[in-house]
Structure formats: C-alpha cells, structure tokens
Amino acid sequence: MSDFAEHARQACAEMRALFPETPLLRNDHLSQRYGAEIWLKREDLSPVRSYKIRGAFNAMRKVLARDPGQGQFVCASAGNHAQGVAYACRHFGVKGTIFMPVTTPQQKIDKTRTFGAGAVEIRLTGDYFDQSLASAQAWCAEQGAWFLSPFDDADVIEGQASVAVEMLEQLGRAPDVVILPVGGGGLASGVTAYLGDRCDYRFVEPEGGASLTAALAAGAPVTLPQVNSFVDGAAVARLGDRTFAMLAAVDPAHVLRAPEDRICTTMLEMLNIEGIVLEPAGALAIDALGDLREVIRGKTVVCVTSGGNFDFERLPEVKERAMRFSGVKKYFLLRLPQRPGALRDFLEMLGPEDDIARFEYLKKSARNFGTVLIGIETRDAANFPLLLARLDAKGFAYRDITRDETLSEFLI
C-alpha cells in the first residue's frame, strides 16, 4: 500500500472520534431507471452535511501534531468549508477565524457559528469571495495563524480520500464506475489517488464553472474569466495547483459539464421522489447519470452526493429553472395591438393545459402596439409548438426570451 493510501486510512480511522462513516446506500429508483447498480455515497449526511469536514479535520489534526502550540486557524469560505472548519475547531479546542463576503446569506453565517459553538469568529469583509480570501490571507500572515485551504492542500486532499476508504469497505470491493463532482478538485484528487486504477472515473463540473475542463485544455490551471455562481459549492474559477497535478492525466472526454438548469431538475427529482435534500453541487454526480447511460449499463456505480446544505428559500428559483429546462415554462415578449379585444384574441389561443404565470403590459401612448411580458406554464413541453403555430396563424408577433440570459436577468 502506498504512503498516501496508508495516511488516508489513518485519517479515516481518526475521524471516527468526530463522526461515524457516512452511509453508502443502493438507490432502487436510479438503478431501475439506468439499468445499473447505483449506490449513493451520502456525504450530505455528515455532521455538517458535506464532505468538507473531512479535509478540514485532517489538515487541522496534522498541523496540531506537528505544532501543538498552534491555536489559531483561518479560512475564507461562504459555505461548506467554513462549516467544516468551525466543527473541527470546536472538536480540537482551537480558535478559528472565518472570513466571509458581506453578501453571505445569514443562514450560512448562523450555521457556521452554531457548528463552531464559540470556537470561531466570523469576519464579514468584501463583496466577493476573492476579496474575502485576500483579507483572510493577509490577516493570517499578520497573526501567525494557519491558513486552511478548501482544496489545494496535501492534508486536505488526504482527508477527502477517506470518502474512498469508507466506500471500499462498505461495498466490499471496488465499484466499476465512480462519479465525482469537481469544484477545486480536492475530493476528486483524493478519491482517485486512493482507488487508483481499480475503477473507471467520470468527473462532473457545472457548465458555468468548468475549471477542470479549462485546465486540461491548457495543460495547467487557468482562471476562468467568468463563473456562474448558482452551483456555489463547485463554482470555482481556478483549479488548485496540487489538485491539477493529481488530475492532469484525466481524459478530457471523461469530464462532463452539467447545465445549471438541468441540475435543478435533478434536485427536485431527488427531493420529490426520494426525499433526499441536495444542494446544487451535491446533485452533480447524479445529474450526470443521464449522459452516461450507455457507459454504466449493467455496472456497479457509486455517485458521491457531496453536500446537502440547501436553503429552502432558493426552492422557487430551483423550480423555475427546472421548468424552463424541461420546456414546460417559457417567457415571451408579445407585441399586442392596442385595440379593444386584442387581449381576448390572444387568450383564445391558449390550450387547455396552458396557464399564464406572468403578465406585464406596458401600454404606451400614441403607439399602435404595446409590449407584453408573458410567462406561460404548461403540462407538456409539446404544447408550446402547437401554441406558437396558432399565434403565427393569427399574425401575433412574439419573441421567446426564455434562454436570453441578459433579458431574463432584468425582466424575469
């Protein structure tokens, strides 16, 4: 056994003083749908509802073993890493200072403070994560504290590898395929380093934060010019240097990019059918199953559900995105003649399964036509071509803005 594997097993054993192993559960619903043995490694059921506690715990444990006098740890995070660091600080009886953007939702601040139980101080600084990170690193250098990276750290990667240690013990053998979410690359690096060539791997990252794809194309980590922050647990602009070194040999064809709106359909499906609450990043591995149908058929597959820290205030947005992706909700700019009865004429075009979800009419004086922003929901996506055909036949002018990100941001 390699030194890395031995250290990962030791880290896993040490974690039992902090929390029990997370379950590996066969999912009947997914197994039947894809004709495979689908197992879920439920990292959403850790004490902080994500795997991040593993890396934070192991890094802190090893720092304290080398330097027992180190009593101050620092991190920058607006989510799962902050909560893992807070929980580990409480366990080891050390102080933690956690830098978060001023824009961090209060729910995440409160949860981090709860997990720390008085062991952590939260500092809100900067409007964006990069600003919080710079403040954290500068303060860390001034105070002589230890900075805990969320992924680009050898001890953190080793701690995340404990997911694979448990997986192997629980299944009793190596699975055929392991599907891993990728943000900064810490989890993927640790799991693949431990399991080696015993498995086939697929990696999934959000379409709007494909840092691994970019790094493999460039041959080195690159900073993405823009990141869609919806999948906040995996929306990382730049892969870590250490993690890239461990993932550099990955076949680019084995890296999948999941559309943010499609991830929403997966989240709702797992919530409504299975009663499993997953955050957007936590649903990445399951979301990729549809793209891998032929690859996984008849095989044993493990999906790492990496986190369940979901604020239910976001549920309306998730539902909205899912409906738009599924094609059962669309938005149009409709050009409506300014004459009596024009609206009635339009309403008569709607089918029995069509429903108006949004209606804003801007009547302008001295104009022959007015613009209507209209949102329509229907039971079956096939109803929309029929509706549009009726509108065309009656001469109504319209523009579908459902996929227009710029207009959607301002109007929807």
N, C-alpha and C positions, 0 to 999 in steps of 0.2 A: 504494500500500500504506500502511496506517495505521502510525502510530508503534508501536502495540502489536505489530502483525504483524512489523515490522522488528526490534524488540527481541527478539521470540520466536525469530525466525530466527537472530539473532546469538547468543542464549543457546544454541540448539541446536547451532550450529557450535562454540561454546566447549566444550560438553560432550564433544566428540569427543576432547579431551585426557584425559578422565576415563574414558569408557566408550563402546563402539560403540552404534549405534542398536539398539533392541530390535526383534525381527522382527515383521512383520505376516504372519500365516500363514492361508491358507484352510483351514477345517476341514470335511472331507468329511462327517463324521458329523452335525454340526449342520446343514450345508447340505442334506443329503438329508432330514433329519427335518422341517425347516421350509420346504422348497421355496424357498430363497433362497441367495444367495451370502454365506455367513457367514465373516467374517475376524476373527481374534483379534489384537489389538494386545497383545503379550506383555510387559507390564510386570513380570510375575512373573519374567522372565529378566534383569532389570537386575542390576548387581553386588550390590545389597542386596535383591533380589527384590521390589522395589516401585518405583512411580514417585516416591516421596518424595525420592529422591536428586536429582531434577531441581530442585525448588523450593529445597531446601537449598543446592545448588551455586550456583544463580543468585543467590540472595539474598546468600550469602557473597561471591561474586565481585564483586557490585556495591558492597557495603559496603567491601570492601578497595580497590576502585578509587577510591572517594571518600575513604577514610581508611586509607591503607596501614599506619598505626600501630596499627590496631585488631587486637589479637592474641587477644582473648578473646570467645568466643561461648557463649551459654547457650540451652538449650531444656528444655522439660518434655515428656516422652513416655515411654510404656511400650512402644513398638513401632517402626513403620516410620520415623517421623520421626526418632527417636533414632538409628537406624542410618544414615539418610541424612546427618544432621548429622555423625556420627562419621566417616563415609567422606570427607565434604568437608573436615573439619578436617585429616585426615591428608594430603589432597591439597594443601591450601593451606599446610600447615605452621603452623597456628594451634592454640591451645588451646580445647578445648570442655569445658563443664561441663553434664552432663546430669542433670536431676532426674527420678527415677522413684519411683513408690509403693513402699513397703516390700513390698507384696504382688506385685510384678512377678516372673514366673517366672524362675528362674535362667538358663534357656536364652536368654531375651531379653537379660538382662544380659550374659551371656558373649558373645553375638553382637555386641552394641553395642561392647563392649570390644575384641573382635577387629577389627572394622572400623576402630576408632579407632587401633589399633596404638600405644598410648602417648600419643596426642594428646588423649585425653579423660579426664575424671574423672567417675565416676558417683556421684551422691549419692542415697541412698535415704531418702526422707522422706515422711511422711503415709501413711495407709491408702488414700486415694483420689486420683485424678488431680487434682481441683480443689485439694487440699491441696499436692500437689507443684508445681502451677502457681503457686500463691501464693508458695511458698517460692522458686521459681526467679525470679520477677519481683522479689521483694524483694531477693534476693541480687544480681541483675543491677544493680539501681539502686545498691546499695552499692558494687559493684566497678567500675562504669562499663563493664560488658560490654555486648555487643549481644545482644538477645533475638531469637531466630529463631522466629517463629510457624509452626505447622504448615500454616496455610492462609490466615489473614486478613492477608496482606501482599502488596503490589503486585508485589514482585520474586519472591516465591514463586509467585504466580499466573502470572506471565510465564514462569517456569521450567517450570511444569506444562504450559503451552501448547506446549512443544516436543514433546509427545506428538502433537499435531495436525500440527505441521510435518513430522515423520517420516512420519506416516500418509499425508499428502497426497502426499509424494514417493514413498513406497513403492507406493501404489496407482496413482499416475499420474493420479488425478482425485479429486474429492470423492465419497465414498460417498453413497448415498441416505439412509441412516439411521446415526446414531452412538448407541450405547447407553452411558451413562456412570454409574458408581457415584457416589453422593453421600454424603459424611460432613460435613465442614466446608464443602465447596463449592469448594475450590481447583482441583481438576482440572476439574470441570465449568465453572467460570468461565473458566479459561484456554483450554480446547478450544473452547468456544462463541465466545469473543471472537476467536479466530484464524480459525475456519472461517466464522463469520458465518452468512449465510442460504444458504450453499451446500448445507447438509444439513438433514435433519429430525432432531430430537433426541428421545431418551427418557432420562429420569433414573430411577435406581433407588436407593432407600434401604431400610435394614432396617425392618421393621414396628415394631420396638421402639425405633427411633431416628429417627423421621421428622421431622427438624428443618427440611428444606426445605418439606415439606408444611405444617408449622405456620407457618413464616414467610410463605409465600404467602397463607395464610388470614388472617393477622393484618396483613399489609402491612408487616411489619418482623420482624427476628429476635426470637424468643422462646425462653426457656429451658424445655425440656421438664421436667415435674415428675419424670419417671422415665424411665430409659433401660435397655433390655435390653443388657447388655454382651457378649453372645455374639459378635456381629459386631464385634469390637473395633476393627478398622481403620476402621469407618464409624459407630460408635456415638457420635455427637456430640450433646450436649444442646442446643447452640445454634449455628446457622449464623453464619458470620462477617459482620460489618457490610459489609466490602468485597465479599465474595462475594455477599451478598444483593443489593447494589446492581447487580451484574452479572447476576444471575439473576432479578431482580424481575419481568421481563416474561415469564417462563416460564409457559406454560399449565398450570395445576394438573392438567389431565387428562393431561398428558404426564409426570407424576411417578408412578412406580409404587412400591408398598411390598411388599417381599418378605418373606414369613414366615420366621422364623429356621429352623424345622424343614425347610421346603422347600429352603432354601439348602443344607442338609446333603445332600439327595438329589442336588443338582447337583454338589456337591463330590465325592461318591462316584462319580457317573457319569463325571465328567471324569478321576478317578483310575483307575477300573477299565477304562474303555473307551479313553481317550486317553493315559493315563499322565501327565496334567498335574496337578501339585500346586497347589491354590489354597487360600488362606486364605478364611475366610467372606466378607470384604469383596471379595476378588479374584474371587469367583464371582458377585457381584451381577448384572453385566451379562448373563452367560449365563443366569442363573436367570430373567431377565425375558423371555426369548425365547418361552416358552410363553404368556405373557399377550399377546404382540404378534404372534401367528401370522398374523392377517389383515392387520396393518399392514405386515409385512415380506415377505410372499409375493412372490416374483419380483424382489426388490430386492437391492441390494448393501448389506450391513450390516457395520459394524465394532463389535465388542464390546471394550471395554477391560478386559482381565483385570489388575486393578490391583495384585495382590500375591500372593505365594506363601510367605509366612512362616508356615508351619503346623507346629505342634508335634505330632508324631505321637502323643504321649501323650494328645491330645484325640480321637484317632480313635474309640475306643469310644463317647465321647459323641456324636460326629457320626453314627456308625452307629445308635445308639439313637434319636436324634432323627429320622433319615431313616426308620427303620422305623415309628416312631409316626406320622409324617406320611403315609407311604404306606399306613397302615392295616393293616400286616401284624404289628404288635405292639401289644397292649393290656394295660392293668393294671386289675384289678378288686379290690374288696373283696367277698369272698364270705362269706355267712352260712351256716355249715356246722353241721348238727345234731351235738351231742356224743353220738353213739351209734356203736357198732361198725358198720363197713361204710359209713359216710356218705362217707368219702373215696373208697372204691372206686366208689360210685354216681356220684360226680362224675367220676371219671376215665373212666368208661364213656361219658360224654357227649362226650369229645374225639373229633375226627375224625382220619383217618389222616394229615393234613398239619398237625395241631396239636401244638405242643410246649410244655411248661412251662419257662419261663426263670427264673421267680422263684416261691418258695413260702415263706411265713412264716405259721405257725399259732399263734395266741395262745389257748391253752386256759385258760379262767377257771373257777375252781371255783364250784359252786352256780349254774351257768348251763346253760340248755338248748341254747344255740347258742354257737359260737365264731367269731371273725373270721379270715379267711384273706386275706392279701395275696398275690395271684397274678398273675404276668406270663405271658402266652401269646403265642407266636410262631406264625405260620402262613405257608404259601407264597403264599396268595392272600387278599386282603382280603375277598373274597366268602365266605370260610369263616366269618367271625365272625357274620353274621346267622343262619347255619344253627346254629352252636353256641348262640347265645343263645336261639334258638327251642326247642332241645332242653332247655336249662336252665329256660326258662319252663314248658314242658310238664311237667317233673318237679317244679316248685314250688320251685326253688332261688332264693333271694333274693341279689341281687348289685348292685353299683354300679360303673359304669365311671368310673374316675378318671384315665384317660389324659390328658385335657385339663384336669384340675383342677390349676392351677399351684400352689396352696397345698399340697394334699396331696402332689403329686408332689415338691415341694421337700423335704418331710420324710420321705416314705415311699419314694420312688424315687430 
